[in-house]
Amino acid sequence: MQIEQHKTDILILGTGGAGLFAALHAKKANPDLRVTVTVKGLLGKCGCTRMVQGGYNVALSAGDSVERHFMDTIEGGKWLPRQDLAWRLVEGAVERVRELENEIGCFFDRNPDGSLHSKAFAGQSFDRTVHKADLTGIEIINRLMEQVRAVDVEELEEHRAIELIPAADGSGIAGVLFIDMRTGGYRLIQAKAVLLATGAGPTMYRYHTPSGDKTCDGLAMALRYGLSLRDMEMVQFHPTGLLGGPDTRMTGTVLEEGLRGAGGYLLNGDGERFMARYDKRGERATRDVVSRGIYAEMRAGRTGPMGGVYIQMSHLGPEKVAKTFPGMVNRCKDCGFDLAGGKVEVVPTAHYLMGGVEFNVDGSTASPGLYAAGEDCGGVHGANRLGGNGVANSTVFGGIAGDSMAAHVAANGRWRDPDPRAIARGIERAEYPFSKPAGRIHELRDQLARTMWDDVGVLRQRAAMERGLEAVAAHHAALRGIGVADGDRRYNLTWHDWLNLESLVDISKVITVSALARENSRGAHFREDFPEPGDLHASRYTRVSAPGGDLRLDMVPVSFDIVQPGQSLIDGEAGTPQA
């Protein structure tokens, strides 16, 4: 089979905040570098950074500090974050926001005195979320895309990465194998450094916020390549996903945290505010707590007609709500709901994976030349990501990875010979669907979504997860029994649906195995049969690898190298809004 060959200095998988910032920083470090960005869809039109509504956490205001932001992040993550990564996040956010405004050209909302406006987000002791109304992600991605296109970065759109290819001598990464979705052919791109920034996305759940093309491909490739994944049981459910009903694919779309931060109410089907029963912070508790509160109301039957609860903003004034949150008001209006003047039914929705590839502060991984940034990475957020820390994570570590890759190429500037066996395995895996009779792939994806929502969802317990693990194995076997008609491979979306589902099934198994191993409750992971958090000083994180193709799980002690449980870098209680 003919494979197109291509070479570049730096290869970036993904064009969200992490990938585009990495490209800019690499080119700034050395304008002569050949930098190639690849994306499964279209540049600037897909991925999760563009979908960010709420904003960007950064300690800029008087009275706030990076120490306070750090403690909120550690406390929100239930003492599972890797502390050097969390510190680099909060410290780097200050630098990166200045860069976004002064170099990239972003315009964030400002106070009358000219300072950046910060709004309240849940689980934080200070209002530090800067934003562009509720369309922050669009502002960031549009400006980044303009800058990338001004510095001679090579773009390969509609290129699906299917395999990370090691060097034949085992010395590190040699390149990546792709399917050119436009032609259906294979392309091998050799690179001196590769960035994994595909963005994960927990779309294996019935209700989810990311676009359907986000199917954990990067994590599945990393696991096959030999990298370890950490914290994979930590699936964040955003508490307020739009419940649009069976006739719209808008169901699951986030109604962002700024609504609750601004004073929005959550009401059950009886019209009662209920969050005070679950946390003293009420609607401003962290996402995990609010999601469990909503789920408890749903399980008790205190729901609206579609089975969810309501968010209400009308008491703040419809005109004010429409001006402050234009994106969400219009989105709800498109679905027939009045967010500004009425109430909208919502449901917890799978939003973000705190887990991912183990990586270092400089973006490097265990494989020389292979870097990672953004939602493909684990360790920054621990058991729970604070709203507003996601886009900060992507842009901070994307920029760092770009700097690091440029330095790596300068010091180790050579292409490695790719392992032909890995290329053959990648093609064999991609070709497999054409060896089986065509089947109902979408029905199988719906079955997986129901399994993960029912058995490995907001509230967990052993019997359900064991049932879920058996079901995931059955879904995998069913997928291997069906295929795709071997016709025209140009834009063969059914083929890519099959490959998407393969990634989702593989990572669903990792999530379930990790969740079974954690016999305590931390952040997004709540075990009804083990409701206590356990000894914080003895905290361990899950690490999953796949030597020989079989999953191996280890529980690894957390290193408290900046602050110990029971200690704090600030006065006052982390995560609790100041009076």
Secondary structure as UniProt FT lines:
FT   STRAND          3..13
FT   HELIX           17..29
FT   TURN            31..32
FT   STRAND          35..38
FT   TURN            43..45
FT   HELIX           49..51
FT   STRAND          56..57
FT   TURN            62..63
FT   HELIX           66..76
FT   TURN            77..79
FT   HELIX           83..99
FT   HELIX           100..104
FT   TURN            112..113
FT   STRAND          118..119
FT   TURN            122..123
FT   STRAND          129..130
FT   TURN            133..134
FT   HELIX           136..148
FT   TURN            149..152
FT   STRAND          154..156
FT   STRAND          159..167
FT   TURN            168..169
FT   STRAND          173..180
FT   TURN            181..184
FT   STRAND          185..196
FT   TURN            203..204
FT   TURN            212..213
FT   HELIX           217..225
FT   STRAND          229..230
FT   TURN            232..233
FT   STRAND          235..242
FT   TURN            246..247
FT   TURN            249..252
FT   HELIX           258..261
FT   TURN            262..263
FT   STRAND          265..267
FT   TURN            269..270
FT   HELIX           275..277
FT   TURN            280..281
FT   HELIX           282..284
FT   HELIX           287..299
FT   TURN            300..301
FT   TURN            305..306
FT   STRAND          309..312
FT   HELIX           314..316
FT   HELIX           318..324
FT   HELIX           326..334
FT   TURN            335..336
FT   TURN            339..341
FT   STRAND          343..353
FT   STRAND          356..358
FT   TURN            361..362
FT   TURN            368..369
FT   STRAND          370..372
FT   HELIX           374..376
FT   STRAND          377..378
FT   TURN            382..383
FT   TURN            387..388
FT   HELIX           389..411
FT   HELIX           420..431
FT   HELIX           432..435
FT   HELIX           441..455
FT   HELIX           462..480
FT   TURN            490..491
FT   HELIX           493..517
FT   TURN            523..524
FT   TURN            528..529
FT   HELIX           536..538
FT   STRAND          540..545
FT   HELIX           547..549
FT   STRAND          552..557
FT   TURN            565..566
FT   TURN            574..575
//
